[in-house]
């Protein structure tokens, strides 16, 4: 579409506190995306766009972001050769390198414009794959997205509302109201966080050319799964504790065992969360 433009971009220290999966993340405003979102750079260090972890040492971004970083063509049948720089700005800037392992060029049958990067080097210990979700209904959900427009290497957050799917499978996303940042060049490859579902439901792929139109487009997670050749890591679902454990990808069995001990099992609840000794003392 002529009026649509891929969101490629040309060219403060804070204390880290806390424990758990967000430890090491800047304390003032922490968000679940902080452990997943990354900047994609040229070999010379210029930020070209965003990406996010979708499995251990595997980053998802746009093919046009990689092409911009390496000086290639996003429509080339073969991926550009070389390695891009990758760093995690919310995790003390931990830096590593990425090489294309999956390439869906611009012009492919949908889903197009997707690249998966195999990471080598010092991935931060606190980095975690994003919680990927594929809800049946997206329209009307509020979203948040952090990208890196020109001049804002520390990141810019945009917010708005998810809309419906288009004929090519992408989902329209729109800024809500006239104020605030819109999704713009530099947000390409960024994960789109669904506030209601509390997970990533897509990846920014393009934005509308006219600045006064606060619309952009994302590739939904179900399409990313198709493009990812089985490599994307989805959270475990189902089971009696699905509502409490959604998004947990590590040590799930241990968490479910803990919940069973303290809350019981379906049809066999434990009174007061497993306080058997306290109940016995009351009955004595």
Secondary structure, DSSP 8 states (H G I E B T S, - for coil): -TTEEE---------B---STTTTSBSSS--GGGGTEEEEE-TTS-EEEEEEEEETTEEEE-HHHHHHHHT--TT-SS---S-EEEEETTTTTEEEEEEEEEEE-TTSSSS-SEEEEEEEE---TT-----B---S--TT-EEEEEE--TT-TT-EEEEEEEEEE-TTSEEEEEESSSSS----TT-TT-EEEETTTTEEEEEEEEEESSTTS-EEEEEEHHHHHHHTTT-S------STTHHHHTT--SSHHHHHHHHHHHHEETTEE-GGGT-HHHHHHHH-
